[in-house]
């Protein structure tokens, strides 16, 4: 690109290449929120850019401007723009701040504002303003900007946090075009690999190191490895090796200087992170340190490996529901889908935060309130959110919420019921089927025992409570029923449901819960999916509660036992309560038993005593 273009001019070029129809200068001015005169100045540069490539920007009075080009040429030109977008534009404030961060992180000592001014070719006053903004930004990462009179500025903080910041900035700079170029280079046969230049890191030193890492990675990769790594993992490993090498050259290591002891084993296993580290560190004559390998290989984004993703998912749905005043928390399918998405997204070993998402602009434009609510909720609920929550991450989550929203716009109004029964009743499926068959427009939101009734009611926020016990102090409509609902109970329930639905039609919030079909109507695919997800959620919650007390050698068997246990409960096949010694054993471990009951009740399942006793065999005797 021979012309220096501003960021707005770059965006104008991309817009024209994406458009099939014409657009007027007035429409462009409104779109970019500038004056018509400013747009005309920008178009002079844009016309010149096209003219250099033998292309005429068409224009006609009262019609506007447009391009008469085939799709293939549009794509080639768009790729050309994306390839050099960041490097031949006038640096905007964000890009300049990223350049400042990398310059200071990769400096051996303090740097004066004048030197930074000369390096970035802007005034000293501009640099000082940028540094104030930079300081606020890096503080979110737990990093500080040290200022020393007469010496200048230096970025300081924990090494892991500094590296996370470097990775975040680098990944943000990589476009989908860069990814395509890198992956194409990786899959080319060794004798046909062409030279690859990717400008990442807003710093010449780091770009050189990254170029070496890409070259070494291309030499190491063979088709057999593509089955074990996706593009995001390959990019993440390459970036981390580059970051480690750049920091070690400044004598900044992750922790100490302990040499990696199992090098021969890793070499024999052909461990890709180690192989790349070995090649790049050899090139720069750096020692192979144990903590550096751990940094390159492991997941440093999530500080708490036992983060409760089920709870996180519930909190995120609840926060978004409150922000936009729409009860997404009522849709159980949304929880299931979002839980699966976050489980995969947050537990990857090699995170690549800047994954390409073609829906970002569309979702931001059409659903700005939802987008903002998800961003706010994510930052509030997800640990270390600042390191990897970006527009792509938010847009993928938004898709799950939009599916729930669109689906439930057309659903029949339903009343959500929480049913309070005795612990271990064991006939919840029978009760659920009877109510769903004989009462219209209802859904069973959950079954609770007396022990966790208040907690479940607060969590589920039902429209109606049915209980075999009298309950006081509830701010919800309440009906006391028999353990097995009688005809009189059914009539009372239907009358109360009709009353609630009438008040909804008079102006209550929109309903969001589809009526839950009976099990036999759900289909084997939906039923098995629900069973697997419920089983895994309960397993994860039990693991979090008792991880230190589980017999390690039975951990895999424990997962299988929990899945089969959930299967028995959901299909009314629980172990029979037939042993006299059972009650005594349960009383000895009362605290533990109550915790297990609470976990199952939270997931709308009632577990009996025999099943609990079987589960206790996996948990050491010294607990509960």
C-alpha positions as CSV (number, residue, x, y, z in Angstrom):
1,X,0.0,0.0,0.0
2,X,1.8,3.1,-1.2
3,X,-0.5,5.6,0.3
4,X,-0.7,6.3,4.0
5,X,-4.4,6.0,4.9
6,X,-6.2,6.9,8.1
7,X,-8.2,4.3,10.0
8,X,-11.4,5.9,8.8
9,X,-10.2,5.7,5.2
10,X,-9.3,2.0,5.6
11,X,-12.8,1.4,6.9
12,X,-14.3,3.3,4.0
13,X,-12.4,1.1,1.6
14,X,-13.6,-2.0,3.3
15,X,-17.2,-0.8,3.3
16,X,-17.2,-0.1,-0.5
17,X,-15.7,-3.5,-1.2
18,X,-18.4,-5.2,0.9
19,X,-21.3,-3.2,-0.7
20,X,-23.1,-4.5,-3.8
21,X,-25.2,-1.3,-4.3
22,X,-24.4,2.4,-4.4
23,X,-24.2,4.7,-1.4
24,X,-24.3,8.5,-1.2
25,X,-21.7,10.8,0.5
26,X,-24.5,11.9,2.9
27,X,-25.2,8.3,3.9
28,X,-21.5,7.7,4.4
29,X,-21.2,10.8,6.6
30,X,-24.1,9.5,8.8
31,X,-22.5,6.1,9.0
32,X,-19.1,7.4,10.1
33,X,-20.5,10.3,12.1
34,X,-18.5,13.0,10.3
35,X,-19.4,15.8,8.0
36,X,-20.1,15.4,4.2
37,X,-17.0,17.5,3.5
38,X,-14.8,15.2,5.6
39,X,-16.2,12.2,3.6
40,X,-15.3,13.9,0.3
41,X,-11.7,14.5,1.5
42,X,-11.5,10.8,2.5
43,X,-12.9,9.7,-0.9
44,X,-10.1,11.6,-2.7
45,X,-7.6,9.3,-1.0
46,X,-9.8,6.2,-1.6
47,X,-10.1,7.0,-5.4
48,X,-6.4,7.4,-5.6
49,X,-5.9,4.0,-3.9
50,X,-8.2,2.3,-6.4
51,X,-6.7,4.2,-9.3
52,X,-3.2,2.8,-8.4
53,X,-4.7,-0.7,-8.9
54,X,-6.4,0.1,-12.2
55,X,-9.8,0.4,-10.7
56,X,-12.3,3.2,-11.1
57,X,-14.6,4.2,-8.3
58,X,-17.9,4.7,-10.1
59,X,-20.0,7.8,-9.3
60,X,-23.3,9.3,-10.5
61,X,-25.2,12.3,-9.3
62,X,-28.3,11.4,-7.2
63,X,-27.2,7.8,-7.1
64,X,-23.9,7.9,-5.2
65,X,-20.7,5.9,-5.5
66,X,-20.0,2.2,-6.1
67,X,-17.6,-0.4,-7.4
68,X,-18.2,-2.5,-10.5
69,X,-16.0,-5.6,-9.6
70,X,-16.4,-9.4,-9.5
71,X,-16.5,-11.0,-6.1
72,X,-13.0,-12.6,-6.6
73,X,-11.4,-9.3,-7.1
74,X,-13.2,-7.7,-4.2
75,X,-11.9,-10.5,-1.9
76,X,-8.4,-10.1,-3.2
77,X,-8.4,-6.3,-2.5
78,X,-10.0,-6.8,0.9
79,X,-7.3,-9.2,1.9
80,X,-4.6,-6.8,0.7
81,X,-6.1,-4.1,2.9
82,X,-6.4,-6.3,5.9
83,X,-2.8,-7.5,5.4
84,X,-1.4,-4.0,5.8
85,X,-4.2,-2.3,7.7
86,X,-2.3,-1.9,10.9
87,X,1.1,-0.9,9.6
88,X,0.5,1.8,6.9
89,X,-2.2,3.8,8.6
90,X,-1.7,6.8,10.8
91,X,-1.6,5.2,14.3
92,X,-4.8,5.9,16.2
93,X,-4.7,6.2,20.0
94,X,-5.3,2.5,20.7
95,X,-2.6,1.3,18.3
96,X,-0.2,3.9,19.7
97,X,-0.9,2.8,23.2
98,X,-0.2,-0.8,22.3
99,X,3.1,0.3,20.7
100,X,3.9,2.2,23.9
101,X,3.1,-0.9,26.1
102,X,5.4,-3.2,24.0
103,X,8.2,-0.6,23.8
104,X,8.2,-0.2,27.6
105,X,7.8,-4.0,28.4
106,X,10.7,-4.8,26.1
107,X,13.0,-2.1,27.4
108,X,15.8,-2.9,29.8
109,X,15.5,0.3,31.7
110,X,13.4,3.5,32.2
111,X,12.5,5.3,29.0
112,X,12.0,9.1,28.8
113,X,8.9,10.7,27.3
114,X,11.1,12.4,24.7
115,X,12.6,9.1,23.5
116,X,9.1,7.7,23.2
117,X,8.0,10.8,21.3
118,X,10.9,10.4,18.9
119,X,10.2,6.6,18.5
120,X,6.5,7.0,17.7
121,X,6.9,10.4,15.9
122,X,4.3,12.3,17.8
123,X,4.5,15.2,20.2
124,X,5.7,14.8,23.8
125,X,2.3,16.1,25.1
126,X,0.6,13.4,23.1
127,X,2.8,10.8,24.6
128,X,2.1,12.1,28.1
129,X,-1.6,11.9,27.5
130,X,-1.3,8.4,26.1
131,X,0.7,7.3,29.1
132,X,-2.1,8.4,31.5
133,X,-4.5,6.3,29.5
134,X,-2.0,3.5,29.4
135,X,-1.6,3.5,33.1
136,X,-5.4,3.1,33.7
137,X,-5.5,0.3,31.1
138,X,-2.7,-1.8,32.5
139,X,-3.9,-1.4,36.1
140,X,-6.8,-3.6,35.1
141,X,-4.2,-6.4,34.6
142,X,-2.6,-5.8,38.0
143,X,0.4,-4.1,36.3
144,X,1.8,-0.6,37.2
145,X,3.5,2.2,35.3
146,X,6.5,3.4,37.3
147,X,7.4,7.1,36.9
148,X,10.9,8.3,37.9
149,X,11.8,12.0,37.6
150,X,14.7,12.4,35.3
151,X,14.7,8.7,34.3
152,X,11.3,8.2,32.6
153,X,8.8,5.4,32.6
154,X,8.9,1.6,33.2
155,X,6.2,-1.1,33.3
156,X,6.5,-3.3,36.3
157,X,4.5,-6.2,37.7
158,X,4.2,-10.0,38.1
159,X,5.8,-11.7,35.1
160,X,2.7,-13.9,34.4
161,X,0.5,-10.7,34.2
162,X,2.9,-8.9,32.0
163,X,3.0,-11.9,29.6
164,X,-0.8,-12.1,29.6
165,X,-0.9,-8.5,28.6
166,X,1.6,-9.1,25.8
167,X,-0.4,-12.1,24.6
168,X,-3.7,-10.2,24.7
169,X,-2.4,-7.3,22.6
170,X,-0.6,-9.6,20.1
171,X,-3.7,-11.7,19.5
172,X,-5.9,-8.6,19.0
173,X,-3.6,-7.5,16.2
174,X,-3.9,-10.8,14.3
175,X,-6.6,-10.6,11.6
176,X,-8.4,-13.4,9.9
177,X,-6.2,-12.7,6.9
178,X,-3.1,-13.2,9.0
179,X,-4.5,-16.5,10.4
180,X,-5.3,-17.7,6.8
181,X,-1.7,-16.8,5.7
182,X,-0.1,-18.5,8.7
183,X,-2.2,-21.7,8.4
184,X,-1.6,-21.9,4.7
185,X,2.1,-21.6,5.3
186,X,2.0,-24.4,8.0
187,X,0.2,-26.9,5.7
188,X,2.5,-26.3,2.7
189,X,4.9,-29.2,2.0
190,X,8.4,-28.5,3.3
191,X,10.0,-28.0,-0.1
192,X,7.3,-25.6,-1.2
193,X,7.1,-23.3,1.8
194,X,7.4,-19.7,0.8
195,X,8.7,-16.9,3.1
196,X,6.1,-15.7,5.5
197,X,6.0,-12.2,7.0
198,X,3.5,-11.4,9.7
199,X,3.7,-8.1,11.5
200,X,2.6,-8.8,15.1
201,X,3.5,-7.2,18.4
202,X,3.8,-3.5,17.4
203,X,7.5,-3.8,18.2
204,X,10.4,-4.6,15.8
205,X,12.3,-6.9,18.3
206,X,9.2,-8.9,19.1
207,X,8.2,-9.2,15.4
208,X,11.6,-10.7,14.6
209,X,11.3,-13.2,17.3
210,X,7.7,-14.1,16.3
211,X,8.9,-14.5,12.7
212,X,11.6,-17.0,13.9
213,X,9.0,-18.9,15.9
214,X,6.6,-19.2,12.9
215,X,9.4,-20.4,10.8
216,X,10.4,-23.1,13.3
217,X,6.8,-24.1,13.8
218,X,6.4,-24.6,10.1
219,X,9.4,-26.9,10.0
220,X,8.1,-29.0,12.9
221,X,4.5,-29.5,11.8
222,X,3.5,-32.5,9.7
223,X,0.0,-33.6,8.7
224,X,-0.3,-36.1,11.5
225,X,-0.2,-33.3,14.1
226,X,-3.1,-31.4,12.5
227,X,-5.5,-33.9,14.1
228,X,-4.3,-33.0,17.6
229,X,-4.2,-29.2,17.4
230,X,-6.6,-26.6,15.9
231,X,-5.4,-23.3,14.5
232,X,-6.0,-21.4,17.8
233,X,-3.8,-23.8,19.8
234,X,-1.0,-23.5,17.2
235,X,-1.2,-19.7,17.3
236,X,-1.2,-19.7,21.1
237,X,1.8,-22.0,21.4
238,X,3.8,-19.9,18.9
239,X,2.9,-16.6,20.6
240,X,3.9,-17.9,24.0
241,X,7.2,-19.2,22.8
242,X,7.9,-15.8,21.3
243,X,6.9,-13.9,24.4
244,X,9.0,-16.2,26.6
245,X,12.0,-15.7,24.4
246,X,11.6,-11.9,24.3
247,X,11.3,-11.6,28.1
248,X,14.1,-14.0,28.8
249,X,16.5,-11.9,26.7
250,X,15.8,-9.2,29.2
251,X,16.5,-11.6,32.1
252,X,12.8,-11.8,33.1
253,X,11.8,-15.4,33.7
254,X,8.5,-16.8,35.0
255,X,9.9,-17.8,38.3
256,X,13.4,-19.3,38.8
257,X,16.2,-20.8,36.7
258,X,15.6,-24.5,37.3
259,X,16.5,-26.4,34.2
260,X,13.7,-28.6,32.6
261,X,14.5,-32.1,33.8
262,X,12.4,-34.3,31.5
263,X,13.6,-33.1,28.2
264,X,14.4,-36.6,26.8
265,X,10.9,-37.8,27.7
266,X,9.2,-34.8,26.0
267,X,11.5,-35.2,23.0
268,X,10.5,-38.9,22.8
269,X,6.8,-38.0,23.0
270,X,7.3,-35.4,20.3
271,X,5.6,-32.8,22.5
272,X,5.0,-29.9,20.2
273,X,5.2,-27.0,22.8
274,X,8.6,-28.4,23.9
275,X,9.9,-29.0,20.4
276,X,9.1,-25.4,19.4
277,X,10.6,-24.0,22.6
278,X,13.7,-26.1,22.0
279,X,14.2,-24.8,18.5
280,X,13.5,-21.1,19.3
281,X,15.5,-21.1,22.5
282,X,18.4,-22.7,20.8
283,X,18.3,-20.0,18.1
284,X,18.6,-17.3,20.8
285,X,20.9,-19.3,23.0
286,X,18.5,-19.4,25.9
287,X,18.3,-22.1,28.6
288,X,15.4,-24.6,28.7
289,X,13.8,-23.7,32.0
290,X,11.1,-25.8,33.7
291,X,8.8,-22.8,34.5
292,X,9.1,-21.5,30.9
293,X,7.9,-24.8,29.6
294,X,5.0,-24.8,32.1
295,X,4.1,-21.3,30.9
296,X,4.1,-22.3,27.2
297,X,2.3,-25.5,27.7
298,X,-0.3,-24.8,30.4
299,X,-3.4,-22.7,30.7
300,X,-2.6,-19.5,32.5
301,X,-5.9,-17.7,31.8
302,X,-8.0,-19.3,34.4
303,X,-6.4,-18.8,37.9
304,X,-8.8,-21.2,39.6
305,X,-8.8,-24.6,37.9
306,X,-11.9,-25.7,39.9
307,X,-13.9,-22.7,38.8
308,X,-17.6,-23.7,39.0
309,X,-18.7,-23.3,35.3
310,X,-22.3,-24.3,36.1
311,X,-22.6,-21.6,38.7
312,X,-20.8,-19.1,36.4
313,X,-23.3,-19.9,33.7
314,X,-26.3,-19.4,36.0
315,X,-24.9,-16.1,37.2
316,X,-24.2,-14.9,33.7
317,X,-27.8,-15.7,32.6
318,X,-29.2,-14.0,35.7
319,X,-27.1,-10.9,35.2
320,X,-28.1,-10.5,31.5
321,X,-31.8,-11.1,32.4
322,X,-31.6,-8.3,35.0
323,X,-29.8,-5.9,32.7
324,X,-32.3,-6.1,29.8
325,X,-35.4,-7.0,31.9
326,X,-36.0,-10.3,30.0
327,X,-36.2,-13.6,32.0
328,X,-33.6,-15.7,30.1
329,X,-33.1,-17.6,33.4
330,X,-36.4,-19.4,32.8
331,X,-35.0,-21.2,29.7
332,X,-33.3,-24.4,30.8
333,X,-32.1,-25.1,27.2
334,X,-30.2,-21.9,27.2
335,X,-28.4,-23.0,30.4
336,X,-27.5,-26.3,28.8
337,X,-26.2,-24.8,25.6
338,X,-24.3,-22.0,27.3
339,X,-22.8,-24.3,29.9
340,X,-21.4,-26.6,27.1
341,X,-20.0,-23.5,25.3
342,X,-18.3,-22.1,28.3
343,X,-17.0,-25.4,29.5
344,X,-15.1,-25.9,26.2
345,X,-14.1,-22.2,25.9
346,X,-12.7,-21.7,29.4
347,X,-10.9,-25.0,29.9
348,X,-8.8,-25.1,26.8
349,X,-5.1,-25.4,27.6
350,X,-4.0,-23.0,24.8
351,X,-6.4,-20.1,24.5
352,X,-6.4,-17.9,21.4
353,X,-8.6,-15.0,22.3
354,X,-8.9,-13.3,18.9
355,X,-10.9,-16.1,17.2
356,X,-12.6,-14.9,14.0
357,X,-16.4,-14.2,14.5
358,X,-18.3,-13.0,11.4
359,X,-21.4,-12.1,13.5
360,X,-19.8,-9.4,15.6
361,X,-20.8,-6.3,13.6
362,X,-24.3,-7.6,12.9
363,X,-25.0,-8.5,16.6
364,X,-23.6,-5.2,17.8
365,X,-25.7,-3.2,15.4
366,X,-29.0,-5.1,15.8
367,X,-28.8,-6.0,19.5
368,X,-26.6,-3.3,21.2
369,X,-28.4,-3.7,24.6
370,X,-27.9,-7.5,24.7
371,X,-24.3,-7.1,23.6
372,X,-23.6,-4.6,26.3
373,X,-25.4,-6.7,28.9
374,X,-23.4,-9.8,28.1
375,X,-20.1,-7.9,28.2
376,X,-21.0,-6.4,31.6
377,X,-22.2,-9.8,32.9
378,X,-19.1,-11.6,31.6
379,X,-16.7,-9.2,33.2
380,X,-18.6,-9.5,36.5
381,X,-18.8,-13.3,36.7
382,X,-15.7,-14.8,34.8
383,X,-12.4,-14.8,36.6
384,X,-9.5,-13.0,34.8
385,X,-12.1,-11.8,32.3
386,X,-10.0,-8.9,31.2
387,X,-7.5,-11.2,29.6
388,X,-9.7,-12.8,27.0
389,X,-13.2,-11.4,26.9
390,X,-13.5,-9.5,23.6
391,X,-16.1,-8.8,21.0
392,X,-15.7,-12.2,19.4
393,X,-16.2,-14.0,22.7
394,X,-19.3,-11.9,23.5
395,X,-20.8,-12.3,20.1
396,X,-20.6,-16.1,20.3
397,X,-22.3,-16.0,23.7
398,X,-25.0,-13.6,22.3
399,X,-25.9,-16.3,19.7
400,X,-27.1,-18.6,22.5
401,X,-29.2,-15.8,24.0
402,X,-30.7,-14.8,20.7
403,X,-31.7,-18.4,20.0
404,X,-33.5,-18.5,23.4
405,X,-35.1,-15.1,22.7
406,X,-36.4,-15.9,19.2
407,X,-37.6,-19.3,20.3
408,X,-39.6,-18.0,23.2
409,X,-41.3,-15.2,21.4
410,X,-43.7,-17.7,20.0
411,X,-44.3,-19.9,23.0
412,X,-47.5,-20.3,24.9
413,X,-47.7,-18.6,28.3
414,X,-46.8,-21.0,31.1
415,X,-46.7,-21.0,34.8
416,X,-43.6,-22.2,36.5
417,X,-44.0,-24.4,39.5
418,X,-41.7,-25.4,42.3
419,X,-42.9,-28.6,44.1
420,X,-41.8,-29.0,47.8
421,X,-41.9,-32.6,49.0
422,X,-40.2,-34.8,51.6
423,X,-36.6,-35.7,51.2
424,X,-36.1,-38.9,49.1
425,X,-39.7,-39.2,48.1
426,X,-38.6,-41.0,45.0
427,X,-41.8,-40.4,43.0
428,X,-41.1,-37.0,41.6
429,X,-41.5,-38.3,38.0
430,X,-44.9,-39.6,38.7
431,X,-46.0,-36.3,40.3
432,X,-44.5,-34.3,37.4
433,X,-46.3,-36.5,34.8
434,X,-49.7,-36.3,36.6
435,X,-49.5,-32.4,36.9
436,X,-48.4,-32.0,33.3
437,X,-51.1,-34.3,32.0
438,X,-53.9,-32.8,34.0
439,X,-53.0,-29.1,34.3
440,X,-52.6,-27.0,31.2
441,X,-50.0,-24.3,30.7
442,X,-47.6,-25.3,33.5
443,X,-44.0,-26.3,33.8
444,X,-42.2,-28.0,36.8
445,X,-39.2,-25.7,37.4
446,X,-37.9,-27.9,40.2
447,X,-38.5,-30.2,43.1
448,X,-37.2,-29.2,46.5
449,X,-37.0,-30.8,49.9
450,X,-37.8,-29.0,53.1
451,X,-34.1,-28.6,53.6
452,X,-33.4,-26.5,50.5
453,X,-36.9,-25.1,49.7
454,X,-36.1,-21.5,50.4
455,X,-32.8,-21.7,48.4
456,X,-34.4,-23.3,45.4
457,X,-37.4,-21.0,45.4
458,X,-35.1,-18.0,45.4
459,X,-33.0,-19.4,42.6
460,X,-35.9,-20.5,40.4
461,X,-38.3,-17.6,41.2
462,X,-41.4,-19.6,40.3
463,X,-44.9,-18.3,39.6
464,X,-46.5,-20.9,42.0
465,X,-45.3,-23.1,44.9
466,X,-46.9,-26.5,45.6
467,X,-46.0,-28.1,48.9
468,X,-47.0,-31.0,51.0
469,X,-45.9,-28.9,54.0
470,X,-47.3,-25.5,55.1
471,X,-44.7,-22.8,54.2
472,X,-44.8,-19.3,55.7
473,X,-43.2,-16.1,54.6
474,X,-43.3,-16.8,50.8
475,X,-43.8,-13.9,48.4
476,X,-45.3,-16.3,45.8
477,X,-48.7,-17.8,45.3
478,X,-48.8,-21.0,47.4
479,X,-51.0,-24.2,47.5
480,X,-50.7,-27.0,50.1
481,X,-51.3,-30.3,48.4
482,X,-51.3,-34.0,49.3
483,X,-48.1,-36.1,48.7
484,X,-49.8,-37.5,45.6
485,X,-52.0,-34.7,44.2
486,X,-55.8,-35.5,44.5
487,X,-58.5,-34.4,42.1
488,X,-59.2,-31.5,44.4
489,X,-55.6,-30.5,44.4
490,X,-55.5,-30.6,40.6
491,X,-58.6,-28.3,40.4
492,X,-57.0,-25.8,42.8
493,X,-53.8,-25.8,40.8
494,X,-55.6,-25.2,37.5
495,X,-57.7,-22.3,39.1
496,X,-54.5,-20.7,40.4
497,X,-52.7,-21.1,37.1
498,X,-55.6,-19.5,35.2
499,X,-55.5,-16.6,37.7
500,X,-51.8,-16.1,37.2
501,X,-52.1,-16.2,33.4
502,X,-54.9,-13.6,33.4
503,X,-52.6,-11.2,35.4
504,X,-49.8,-11.9,32.9
505,X,-52.0,-10.9,29.9
506,X,-52.9,-7.7,31.8
507,X,-49.3,-6.5,31.6
508,X,-46.8,-8.6,33.3
509,X,-43.3,-9.3,31.9
510,X,-43.2,-11.5,28.8
511,X,-43.1,-15.2,29.5
512,X,-40.0,-17.1,28.4
513,X,-40.5,-20.7,29.4
514,X,-41.9,-23.2,26.8
515,X,-44.2,-25.8,28.3
516,X,-42.1,-28.8,29.1
517,X,-43.2,-31.9,27.1
518,X,-43.7,-35.2,28.8
519,X,-40.6,-37.4,28.6
520,X,-42.1,-39.8,26.1
521,X,-42.7,-36.9,23.8
522,X,-39.2,-35.4,24.0
523,X,-37.5,-37.9,21.7
524,X,-34.4,-39.9,22.4
525,X,-32.0,-37.3,21.2
526,X,-33.2,-34.5,23.5
527,X,-33.7,-36.9,26.4
528,X,-30.2,-38.3,26.1
529,X,-28.7,-34.8,25.8
530,X,-30.5,-33.6,28.9
531,X,-29.4,-36.7,30.8
532,X,-25.7,-36.3,29.9
533,X,-25.6,-32.6,30.6
534,X,-27.4,-33.0,33.9
535,X,-25.1,-35.9,34.9
536,X,-21.9,-34.0,34.0
537,X,-23.1,-30.8,35.9
538,X,-23.8,-32.9,39.0
539,X,-20.4,-34.7,38.6
540,X,-18.6,-31.3,38.4
541,X,-20.4,-29.9,41.4
542,X,-19.7,-33.1,43.5
543,X,-16.1,-32.9,42.3
544,X,-15.8,-29.3,43.4
545,X,-17.4,-30.1,46.8
546,X,-15.4,-33.2,47.6
547,X,-12.3,-33.1,45.3
548,X,-9.8,-33.5,48.2
549,X,-11.7,-36.3,49.7
550,X,-12.3,-38.5,46.7
551,X,-10.3,-41.7,46.4
552,X,-7.9,-40.7,43.5
553,X,-7.7,-44.2,42.0
554,X,-11.6,-44.3,41.6
555,X,-12.0,-40.8,40.1
556,X,-12.8,-42.1,36.6
557,X,-15.1,-44.7,38.0
558,X,-16.8,-41.9,40.1
559,X,-17.7,-40.0,36.8
560,X,-19.3,-43.2,35.4
561,X,-21.1,-43.9,38.7
562,X,-22.6,-40.4,38.8
563,X,-23.8,-40.6,35.2
564,X,-25.5,-43.9,35.8
565,X,-26.9,-42.7,39.0
566,X,-28.5,-39.7,37.3
567,X,-29.8,-42.1,34.6
568,X,-31.4,-44.3,37.4
569,X,-33.0,-41.3,39.1
570,X,-34.4,-39.8,35.8
571,X,-35.9,-43.1,34.8
572,X,-37.3,-44.1,38.2
573,X,-34.8,-46.9,38.7
574,X,-33.0,-45.9,41.9
575,X,-31.5,-48.5,44.2
576,X,-34.1,-49.8,46.8
577,X,-33.9,-48.6,50.4
578,X,-33.8,-52.1,51.8
579,X,-30.9,-52.2,54.3
580,X,-31.4,-51.7,58.1
581,X,-27.9,-50.3,58.6
582,X,-28.4,-47.6,56.1
583,X,-29.9,-45.0,58.4
584,X,-27.1,-45.4,60.9
585,X,-24.5,-44.9,58.2
586,X,-26.2,-41.8,56.9
587,X,-26.5,-40.3,60.4
588,X,-22.7,-40.8,60.9
589,X,-22.0,-38.6,57.8
590,X,-25.0,-36.3,58.1
591,X,-23.1,-33.1,56.9
592,X,-21.9,-34.9,53.8
593,X,-25.4,-36.4,53.1
594,X,-27.0,-33.0,53.3
595,X,-24.5,-31.6,50.8
596,X,-25.2,-34.4,48.3
597,X,-28.9,-33.9,48.7
598,X,-28.6,-30.1,48.1
599,X,-26.5,-30.7,44.9
600,X,-29.1,-33.1,43.5
601,X,-32.1,-30.9,44.6
602,X,-30.4,-27.9,42.9
603,X,-30.5,-29.8,39.7
604,X,-34.2,-30.8,40.1
605,X,-33.5,-34.4,41.2
606,X,-34.5,-36.2,44.4
607,X,-32.0,-38.8,45.4
608,X,-32.9,-41.6,47.9
609,X,-30.9,-43.0,50.8
610,X,-29.6,-46.2,49.0
611,X,-28.1,-44.1,46.2
612,X,-26.4,-41.8,48.7
613,X,-24.9,-44.7,50.5
614,X,-23.5,-46.1,47.2
615,X,-22.0,-42.6,46.4
616,X,-20.4,-42.4,49.9
617,X,-18.2,-45.4,49.0
618,X,-16.1,-43.1,46.8
619,X,-15.5,-40.5,49.5
620,X,-13.0,-41.0,52.3
621,X,-14.4,-41.7,55.7
622,X,-12.6,-38.7,57.4
623,X,-15.1,-36.2,55.8
624,X,-18.6,-35.5,57.1
